[in-house]
Amino acid sequence: MRSRGPRRLSRPVRRYRVGFLDTAPRERNVNFAAFQQVLLEHGYTEGQNLTFEYRSASGRNASFAELASELVSLQVDVIVTRGTPAALAARWRTLHSKWGPLAIFIGRFSGPLRAVVPLVAGIFAMPFSRFQIANFASAFAWVAMLLTLGDVVAKVLKLIWP
């Protein structure tokens, strides 16, 4: 018998999760159908190597923040949106899940940001408890830093001017 050569192992197919955030329901969204067609032409088929997580705001822009949070919690690979409100909600939720409390903490130490951070957190409905924890932690760090700096400067001045 003749050997057929080395056997090639098939790679496991990576299944991508695509979050889609729009105002129209999936059945009536012509943009989504066109998006699916382009992906199909490039070899991506729903159910084989692609999964869609479609969320519709049903014409209510106010629900984008909640829907974007849901997509972020599902850990989709990418979020596709159409329109500014949906894009801003997706961007904020992605940023918030990665940097939320840390951004509040760091914002406390920058003069121009200090006044804007609570406004932005409120606009994008950051959970109140997370905001307050980050806010209080940064306030205590700010006070400790200023007191330490004042103490160090006082000791240096005592050394310079006896």
N, C-alpha and C positions, 0 to 999 in steps of 0.2 A: 504494500500500500504506500501510496505517496502522501507525504505531509503537505498540508495546505499552507504552511507558513505560520508565523506567530498569530495567535488569536488576539483580536483587539477587544478590549473591554469597553463596553459602552459607558459613557459618563452619565451620571444621574442628571436629569434635566432640571435646571433651576427654574422654579416657579416664581415669577415676579408678581408682586401684589401692587396694583395700581389703584390709588384712591382717586375718585372723580367727584368733584364738588360743583354742583350747578343749581340753577333755579328751576329748571324744567325736569319733569319725571323722565326716567331712562327711556321709556317706550316712545316718548314724543321728541326726544332730543336728537335732531339731525346732526349736530356737531359730534355727538358721541358716536353715532353710527359711522360717520366719516372717519373718526379717530380709530375705531375698530377696524375699518377697512384698510387703512394705511398700515396698521400693525399687522394685519393678516398678510398683506403683501410682503412684509418683511419677515415673515415666518413666525409670528407670535399669534397663537390661537388660544382663545379663552377655553379654559378647562384642561389644556395640555401643559403649556408653559407660561400661562398668564391667568391671573385672577383679578377681576374688577370688584372694588368695593365702592359702589355708587351711592352717593348721598344727595338727595334733592331737598332744596330749601322751600320748594313749592311756592315760589314767588315772594317769600319773606326773607329779606336780607338779614333781619335780626337773628335768624336761626343759624347763620353761617358759623358763628363762633362755636356753638355747641356741636354742630356737625363736623367741623374741622377738628375739634377735640377728640371726637369719636374716631376719626380717621388716624390721628396721631397715636391714639392708644392702641389701635390695631397694628401699628408699626408697618404701615405700607411703605413700599420702596420709593414711591413718588406720589405727589398729590397734583392732579391736573385740575385747573379751574378755568372758568371763563368769566371775565369781568373783575373789576377792582375790588368790590366788597368781599367776594369769595377769596380772591388772591390775598388780600390783607388778613383775613381771618386765618387762612391756612398758614401764612407766613408767621403771624403772631403765635399761633398755637404750636408750631414747630419750634420757634425760638423759645417760647415759654417753657415747653417741656424740657428743653436742653439747658437753658440759662436762666429761667424765671427768677427764683429767689436770689441767685448770684448777681443778676443784673440789678435788682433792687438794692442789694448790699453795696455794689460798686457805685451805683448812681448816687448814693449818699455822699460820696467823697468828691464829686464834681459839682462845682457851683451851678452852672447852667442846667445840668441834668437833675439836680436835687429838686427843683420846682416842678419839673415835667414828669418825673417817674411816677408819682401817684396818679396823675392825670391819665397817663398812658395805661397804667395797670387797671384803672377804673374803666376806661373806654373798652378795653379788651376783656373785661370781666375776669380778671385774675381772682382766684379764690381769696376771700378776705383774710382767712387765717394764715395762709402762706405769705400774703403780703405783709401782715402785721408782724409775723415772726421774723422775716427778713428785715423789716423796717426797724424793729426794736434791736435786733442783733447789730445792725449797722450803726444805730444811734449809740449803743454802748461802746462799740469799737471806736467810733468817732470821739466820744468823750474821753475814753482811755488814752487815745492817741494824743489829744490836745493836752491833757493833764501831764502825760509823760514828757511831751515836748516842752511844756512850761517848766517842769522840774529840771530837766536837763539844761535848759537855757539859764535858769536861775543858778545852778551849780557852776556852770561855765563862767557866768558873770562874776560870781564870788571869787573864782580863781583869778580872773583877770583884774578886777578891782577889789582889792581887799578892804 
